[in-house]
Amino acid sequence: MSTSMAERGIAGRASSKPEAYELRLDGVSFSYSNGRSGPHHQPRALSDFSLTVEPGEFLTLLGPSGSGKTTALRLVAGHLFPGAGRIVLGDDITIVPPRKRDIGMVFQNFALFPHKTVEGNVAFGLQMRKWSKPAIRASVRRMLDVVQLTGFESRRAGELSGGQQQRVALARALAIEPRLLLFDEPLSSLDAQLRQSMQLEIRRIQQEAGITTLYVTHDQEEALTMSDRVAVMNEGRVEQVEGPKEVYHEPRTWFVANFVGELNTFSGTVVDCFEDGYAVDVGSGMQVLVESPVRPLGLAQGDGMAVGVRPENMVMHEGLSPEPPGGWPGVVRGVVFRGLKQIAIVELYRGVTVDCEDVRRRAEVGQQVTVRVDGSQCLGFVPDAGL
């Protein structure tokens, strides 16, 4: 199924980008059961799982441990084979062996040969494909230029820093000119500052190469920063696939709303219905307007509703102010500094506690405040959504 570099028109970095391929998983199912059963056994990791990664797109599978994201990645890589469904990458690769799938992969632990040089590591995949020595040297030079490691050719991989090792792993994956690039939580072992810089570097290199990319992480900040689209996974299924802004501001399910970003949650009752939203009693004498939900909820007066509000959408004013109406009086019980933002922990009526972004950074413990919520920023869901 694989075409050669010459056939695909790849003559070097100065040439036009290689053809980008669409990745498609159609109704894929996979089970780890192998006949086992029991109360703690989850036999099916993926069931009727479908997903499309557009040509040249950077799509991230985001979800908690056990959500199925790594299983999906391993199926695409060919390390596992589905019990049902198809995997298509230009051609049907469902049962094609891994070495013939024309896929580059970057692992969590880098998987470099510590005794080999940088050049030897990057050249390894090309040698296995029996490229000529001149072609290997040219590809290695080009890839080290792309990842900004020119001059490190003779350095042994074991002598490099974590960030440099990550760049070598990426260069090795790109050197074979793959149809698809896979990342399996590649930044989880790096420190926070290096992780942030590598996020930008990986994204830059991916865009420069124009290669279709499937990335797996449990880190929501990583997913929102790097991706064209994010597929949020839960219990072997995709709950939502959209751009980072839509996933954060317009979550389609209660799970997505809670997993992506911080959320204040309330269990409420609809007290009035309007053409564009609801008035909801969230307990302890507090009401909130939920305007223009992401999707129609079909609720009536007296029905329950799960309500979520991001901390940045809970506007905090100093002092107790009855005007304009709709404010909730409270007392600041804690202040948490989180770098670019500061969060005030505010106790409202009867022990109800919420997180509010302290934009002015003037909140003090014991201070009386009034909290107001913009109804257009409230997230409303049917009550069986998991609250």
TORZA-628792 format. One record per residue (C-alpha): residue number from 0; residue in three letters; x, y, z. Coordinates in nm, 3 decimals. Each point is the difference from the previous one (the first is absolute). Example, Ala and Ser with C-alpha at 12.3 -4.5 7.8 and 13.67 -1.06 7.14 Angstrom:
BEGIN
n:res:px:py:pz
0:ALA:1.230:-0.450:0.780
1:SER:0.137:0.344:-0.066
This chain:
BEGIN
n:res:px:py:pz
0:MET:0.000:0.000:0.000
1:SER:0.288:0.238:0.071
2:THR:0.134:0.215:-0.278
3:SER:0.364:0.103:-0.020
4:MET:0.125:0.348:0.076
5:ALA:0.077:0.054:-0.367
6:GLU:-0.348:-0.113:-0.101
7:ARG:-0.152:0.243:0.247
8:GLY:0.205:0.287:-0.138
9:ILE:0.202:0.072:0.316
10:ALA:0.336:0.142:-0.097
11:GLY:0.093:0.192:0.312
12:ARG:-0.110:0.275:0.232
13:ALA:0.001:0.260:-0.275
14:SER:-0.247:-0.201:-0.208
15:SER:-0.376:0.010:0.032
16:LYS:-0.157:-0.180:0.294
17:PRO:-0.074:-0.370:-0.046
18:GLU:-0.356:-0.113:-0.051
19:ALA:-0.203:0.006:0.321
20:TYR:-0.220:-0.299:0.073
21:GLU:-0.334:-0.037:0.172
22:LEU:-0.019:-0.244:0.291
23:ARG:-0.335:-0.164:0.055
24:LEU:-0.120:-0.248:0.260
25:ASP:-0.336:-0.147:-0.099
26:GLY:-0.201:-0.188:0.263
27:VAL:0.309:-0.137:0.171
28:SER:-0.044:-0.232:0.299
29:PHE:0.266:-0.153:0.219
30:SER:-0.019:-0.212:0.314
31:TYR:0.269:-0.094:0.251
32:SER:-0.223:-0.272:0.146
33:ASN:0.157:-0.316:-0.146
34:GLY:-0.274:-0.193:0.169
35:ARG:0.048:0.158:0.344
36:SER:-0.290:0.128:0.203
37:GLY:-0.070:0.134:0.346
38:PRO:-0.131:0.304:0.188
39:HIS:0.320:0.201:-0.054
40:HIS:0.050:-0.099:-0.362
41:GLN:-0.086:0.236:-0.282
42:PRO:-0.006:-0.227:-0.306
43:ARG:-0.036:0.257:-0.275
44:ALA:0.242:0.290:-0.036
45:LEU:-0.156:0.139:-0.320
46:SER:-0.341:-0.075:-0.145
47:ASP:-0.116:0.122:-0.341
48:PHE:0.261:0.276:0.017
49:SER:0.014:0.240:-0.295
50:LEU:0.230:0.297:-0.052
51:THR:0.144:0.193:-0.295
52:VAL:0.324:0.200:0.001
53:GLU:0.008:0.233:-0.297
54:PRO:0.306:0.020:-0.228
55:GLY:0.268:0.212:0.168
56:GLU:-0.207:0.041:0.316
57:PHE:0.135:-0.014:0.356
58:LEU:-0.267:-0.187:0.199
59:THR:0.040:-0.085:0.367
60:LEU:-0.165:-0.286:0.188
61:LEU:-0.059:0.143:0.348
62:GLY:-0.136:-0.195:0.291
63:PRO:0.069:-0.153:0.342
64:SER:0.180:-0.329:0.054
65:GLY:-0.212:-0.288:-0.123
66:SER:-0.198:0.210:-0.249
67:GLY:0.132:-0.198:-0.299
68:LYS:0.222:0.262:-0.158
69:THR:0.321:-0.205:0.016
70:THR:-0.186:-0.307:-0.128
71:ALA:-0.116:0.202:-0.301
72:LEU:0.357:0.115:-0.065
73:ARG:0.138:-0.354:0.023
74:LEU:-0.264:-0.122:-0.244
75:VAL:0.102:0.266:-0.250
76:ALA:0.368:-0.085:0.050
77:GLY:-0.069:-0.369:-0.057
78:HIS:0.109:-0.114:0.346
79:LEU:-0.358:-0.124:0.049
80:PHE:-0.254:-0.125:-0.255
81:PRO:-0.373:0.077:0.023
82:GLY:-0.264:-0.263:0.044
83:ALA:-0.229:0.195:-0.234
84:GLY:0.010:0.308:-0.222
85:ARG:0.257:0.152:-0.235
86:ILE:0.301:0.229:0.027
87:VAL:0.078:0.195:-0.317
88:LEU:0.309:0.211:-0.074
89:GLY:-0.020:0.055:-0.373
90:ASP:-0.040:-0.377:-0.019
91:ASP:-0.166:-0.248:0.233
92:ILE:0.268:-0.077:0.263
93:THR:-0.222:-0.192:0.245
94:ILE:0.212:-0.316:-0.009
95:VAL:0.321:0.141:-0.150
96:PRO:0.310:-0.068:0.220
97:PRO:0.140:0.307:0.183
98:ARG:0.322:0.017:-0.204
99:LYS:-0.202:0.031:-0.322
100:ARG:-0.240:0.272:0.111
101:ASP:0.231:0.292:-0.080
102:ILE:-0.061:0.157:0.341
103:GLY:0.243:0.195:0.219
104:MET:-0.043:-0.023:0.376
105:VAL:0.140:0.199:0.292
106:PHE:-0.018:-0.183:0.332
107:GLN:-0.040:0.120:0.357
108:ASN:0.347:-0.124:0.096
109:PHE:0.158:0.110:-0.334
110:ALA:0.118:-0.362:-0.068
111:LEU:0.343:0.114:-0.120
112:PHE:0.311:-0.218:-0.012
113:PRO:0.220:0.164:0.267
114:HIS:0.322:-0.153:-0.138
115:LYS:-0.067:0.127:-0.353
116:THR:0.078:0.350:-0.117
117:VAL:-0.268:0.251:-0.091
118:GLU:0.070:-0.074:-0.366
119:GLY:-0.025:-0.373:0.064
120:ASN:-0.335:0.034:0.174
121:VAL:-0.153:0.217:-0.272
122:ALA:0.137:-0.229:-0.272
123:PHE:-0.124:-0.321:0.160
124:GLY:-0.342:-0.015:-0.170
125:LEU:0.152:0.085:-0.336
126:GLN:0.259:-0.276:0.033
127:MET:-0.276:-0.249:0.078
128:ARG:-0.169:0.114:-0.321
129:LYS:0.329:-0.054:-0.184
130:TRP:0.039:0.356:-0.126
131:SER:0.329:0.081:-0.169
132:LYS:0.272:0.161:0.212
133:PRO:-0.012:0.334:-0.188
134:ALA:-0.379:0.014:0.042
135:ILE:0.030:-0.080:0.371
136:ARG:0.262:0.271:0.057
137:ALA:-0.212:0.256:-0.186
138:SER:-0.314:-0.089:0.198
139:VAL:0.183:0.008:0.333
140:ARG:0.148:0.343:-0.077
141:ARG:-0.339:0.131:-0.104
142:MET:-0.180:-0.132:0.309
143:LEU:0.263:0.126:0.243
144:ASP:-0.033:0.340:-0.164
145:VAL:-0.379:-0.015:0.048
146:VAL:0.029:-0.083:0.371
147:GLN:0.288:0.246:0.045
148:LEU:0.264:-0.257:0.100
149:THR:0.251:0.058:-0.279
150:GLY:0.347:-0.057:0.144
151:PHE:-0.115:-0.272:0.241
152:GLU:0.047:-0.285:-0.248
153:SER:0.286:-0.164:0.191
154:ARG:-0.141:0.046:0.349
155:ARG:-0.128:-0.316:0.167
156:ALA:-0.371:0.001:0.082
157:GLY:0.070:-0.084:0.365
158:GLU:0.197:0.325:0.035
159:LEU:-0.288:0.225:-0.106
160:SER:-0.252:0.190:0.211
161:GLY:-0.364:-0.109:0.010
162:GLY:-0.105:0.266:-0.250
163:GLN:0.280:-0.090:-0.239
164:GLN:-0.090:-0.368:0.021
165:GLN:-0.358:0.088:-0.083
166:ARG:0.118:0.188:-0.309
167:VAL:0.208:-0.300:-0.110
168:ALA:-0.302:-0.228:0.040
169:LEU:-0.207:0.239:-0.210
170:ALA:0.271:0.023:-0.268
171:ARG:0.017:-0.380:-0.016
172:ALA:-0.379:-0.024:-0.045
173:LEU:0.000:0.264:-0.274
174:ALA:0.305:-0.131:-0.185
175:ILE:-0.188:-0.291:-0.158
176:GLU:-0.244:0.250:-0.159
177:PRO:-0.303:-0.171:0.158
178:ARG:-0.361:0.035:-0.106
179:LEU:-0.101:0.048:0.362
180:LEU:0.172:0.116:0.319
181:LEU:-0.105:-0.147:0.336
182:PHE:0.085:0.138:0.345
183:ASP:-0.056:-0.203:0.317
184:GLU:0.011:0.251:0.291
185:PRO:0.347:0.113:-0.114
186:LEU:0.042:0.288:0.247
187:SER:-0.115:-0.160:0.326
188:SER:0.354:-0.066:0.124
189:LEU:0.124:0.357:-0.056
190:ASP:-0.006:0.283:0.253
191:ALA:-0.270:0.266:-0.033
192:GLN:0.210:0.270:-0.168
193:LEU:0.153:-0.238:-0.252
194:ARG:-0.338:-0.157:-0.066
195:GLN:-0.143:0.337:-0.100
196:SER:0.285:0.081:-0.237
197:MET:-0.020:-0.348:-0.158
198:GLN:-0.373:0.045:-0.058
199:LEU:0.077:0.298:-0.222
200:GLU:0.289:-0.177:-0.171
201:ILE:-0.199:-0.312:-0.083
202:ARG:-0.284:0.209:-0.137
203:ARG:0.240:0.212:-0.209
204:ILE:0.168:-0.305:-0.148
205:GLN:-0.330:-0.174:-0.069
206:GLN:-0.135:0.304:-0.184
207:GLU:0.322:0.038:-0.195
208:ALA:-0.011:-0.365:-0.104
209:GLY:-0.374:0.013:-0.073
210:ILE:-0.037:-0.354:0.131
211:THR:-0.321:-0.152:0.136
212:THR:0.049:-0.045:0.374
213:LEU:-0.178:-0.192:0.276
214:TYR:0.111:0.100:0.350
215:VAL:-0.096:-0.164:0.330
216:THR:0.005:0.178:0.336
217:HIS:-0.189:0.027:0.328
218:ASP:0.123:0.360:0.040
219:GLN:-0.279:0.238:-0.101
220:GLU:0.227:0.306:-0.025
221:GLU:0.223:-0.191:-0.240
222:ALA:-0.298:-0.101:-0.213
223:LEU:-0.149:0.349:-0.013
224:THR:0.335:0.162:-0.081
225:MET:0.113:-0.228:-0.282
226:SER:-0.303:-0.134:-0.184
227:ASP:-0.207:0.089:-0.303
228:ARG:-0.272:-0.216:0.153
229:VAL:-0.037:-0.190:0.326
230:ALA:-0.182:-0.332:0.039
231:VAL:-0.100:-0.037:0.365
232:MET:-0.029:-0.369:0.090
233:ASN:-0.183:-0.171:0.285
234:GLU:-0.050:-0.373:0.055
235:GLY:0.100:-0.100:-0.350
236:ARG:-0.206:0.256:-0.190
237:VAL:0.045:0.351:-0.134
238:GLU:-0.217:0.249:0.188
239:GLN:0.087:0.301:-0.218
240:VAL:0.229:0.081:-0.294
241:GLU:0.044:0.372:-0.068
242:GLY:0.250:0.283:0.011
243:PRO:0.159:0.089:0.337
244:LYS:-0.218:0.310:0.046
245:GLU:-0.321:-0.192:-0.065
246:VAL:0.098:-0.285:0.232
247:TYR:0.072:0.248:0.280
248:HIS:-0.280:0.255:-0.048
249:GLU:-0.269:-0.224:-0.152
250:PRO:0.038:-0.349:0.153
251:ARG:-0.260:-0.241:-0.135
252:THR:-0.013:-0.226:0.307
253:TRP:0.032:0.037:0.374
254:PHE:0.313:-0.216:-0.006
255:VAL:0.174:0.233:-0.248
256:ALA:-0.102:0.306:0.200
257:ASN:0.154:-0.147:0.316
258:PHE:0.309:-0.156:-0.154
259:VAL:0.111:0.297:-0.211
260:GLY:0.073:0.300:0.219
261:GLU:-0.122:0.089:0.349
262:LEU:-0.371:0.006:0.078
263:ASN:-0.229:0.104:0.282
264:THR:-0.290:-0.244:0.005
265:PHE:-0.357:0.032:0.126
266:SER:-0.296:-0.235:0.010
267:GLY:-0.307:0.212:-0.072
268:THR:-0.369:0.008:-0.082
269:VAL:-0.156:0.191:-0.291
270:VAL:-0.234:0.269:0.137
271:ASP:-0.079:0.174:-0.329
272:CYS:0.051:-0.059:-0.372
273:PHE:0.070:0.260:-0.266
274:GLU:0.044:-0.011:-0.375
275:ASP:0.378:0.020:0.038
276:GLY:0.065:-0.162:0.337
277:TYR:-0.104:-0.086:0.353
278:ALA:-0.014:0.147:0.349
279:VAL:0.142:-0.263:0.235
280:ASP:-0.014:-0.024:0.379
281:VAL:0.338:-0.140:0.106
282:GLY:-0.084:-0.022:0.370
283:SER:0.043:0.210:0.311
284:GLY:-0.212:0.276:-0.149
285:MET:0.228:0.050:-0.300
286:GLN:-0.125:0.022:-0.357
287:VAL:0.190:0.016:-0.327
288:LEU:-0.100:0.062:-0.361
289:VAL:0.122:-0.257:-0.250
290:GLU:-0.026:0.174:-0.337
291:SER:0.021:-0.167:-0.342
292:PRO:0.127:-0.347:0.099
293:VAL:0.243:-0.161:-0.246
294:ARG:-0.276:-0.240:-0.101
295:PRO:-0.376:-0.007:0.073
296:LEU:-0.064:-0.164:0.335
297:GLY:-0.375:-0.044:-0.030
298:LEU:-0.056:0.070:0.369
299:ALA:-0.317:0.132:0.163
300:GLN:-0.076:0.183:0.323
301:GLY:0.076:-0.227:0.294
302:ASP:0.257:-0.209:-0.186
303:GLY:0.349:-0.042:0.134
304:MET:0.307:0.151:-0.168
305:ALA:0.372:-0.038:0.048
306:VAL:0.164:0.344:-0.021
307:GLY:0.370:0.077:-0.044
308:VAL:0.180:0.336:0.011
309:ARG:0.370:0.061:-0.072
310:PRO:0.186:0.199:0.269
311:GLU:0.076:0.279:-0.250
312:ASN:-0.375:0.043:-0.057
313:MET:-0.077:0.056:0.367
314:VAL:0.056:0.373:0.033
315:MET:0.093:0.106:0.352
316:HIS:-0.066:0.352:0.135
317:GLU:0.133:0.137:0.327
318:GLY:-0.260:0.048:0.272
319:LEU:-0.363:-0.105:0.028
320:SER:-0.194:0.172:-0.276
321:PRO:-0.371:-0.059:-0.068
322:GLU:0.015:0.195:-0.328
323:PRO:-0.027:-0.106:-0.274
324:PRO:-0.213:-0.297:0.112
325:GLY:0.113:-0.358:-0.041
326:GLY:0.315:0.012:0.209
327:TRP:0.093:-0.262:0.259
328:PRO:0.155:0.130:0.324
329:GLY:0.294:-0.193:0.135
330:VAL:0.324:0.000:0.197
331:VAL:0.349:-0.072:-0.134
332:ARG:0.131:-0.311:0.177
333:GLY:0.323:-0.045:-0.196
334:VAL:0.218:0.143:-0.276
335:VAL:0.198:-0.221:-0.238
336:PHE:0.273:0.142:-0.225
337:ARG:0.033:-0.188:-0.333
338:GLY:0.254:0.197:-0.198
339:LEU:-0.196:0.193:-0.261
340:LYS:-0.316:0.001:0.209
341:GLN:-0.110:0.014:0.361
342:ILE:-0.298:-0.193:0.134
343:ALA:-0.212:0.109:0.294
344:ILE:-0.184:-0.276:0.187
345:VAL:-0.330:0.156:0.101
346:GLU:-0.252:-0.144:0.246
347:LEU:-0.355:0.089:-0.097
348:TYR:-0.318:-0.099:0.185
349:ARG:0.005:-0.296:0.240
350:GLY:0.346:-0.125:-0.081
351:VAL:-0.033:0.007:-0.380
352:THR:0.354:0.073:-0.127
353:VAL:0.104:0.122:-0.346
354:ASP:0.325:0.094:-0.175
355:CYS:0.007:0.350:-0.150
356:GLU:0.277:0.148:-0.209
357:ASP:0.137:0.300:0.188
358:VAL:0.074:0.223:-0.299
359:ARG:0.109:0.299:0.209
360:ARG:0.204:-0.221:0.238
361:ARG:-0.133:0.189:0.300
362:ALA:-0.194:-0.274:0.179
363:GLU:0.085:-0.061:0.365
364:VAL:-0.108:-0.275:0.234
365:GLY:-0.302:0.111:0.201
366:GLN:-0.102:0.264:-0.253
367:GLN:-0.372:0.035:-0.078
368:VAL:-0.077:-0.015:-0.374
369:THR:-0.286:-0.029:-0.246
370:VAL:0.020:-0.261:-0.277
371:ARG:-0.192:0.039:-0.327
372:VAL:-0.031:-0.249:-0.283
373:ASP:-0.046:0.079:-0.368
374:GLY:-0.285:-0.224:-0.114
375:SER:0.142:-0.020:-0.353
376:GLN:0.308:-0.172:0.146
377:CYS:-0.186:-0.260:0.207
378:LEU:0.011:-0.362:-0.113
379:GLY:-0.322:-0.193:0.041
380:PHE:-0.055:-0.375:-0.033
381:VAL:-0.274:-0.251:0.074
382:PRO:0.030:-0.131:0.358
383:ASP:0.096:-0.358:-0.094
384:ALA:0.315:0.142:-0.162
385:GLY:0.207:-0.111:0.296
386:LEU:-0.033:0.269:0.270
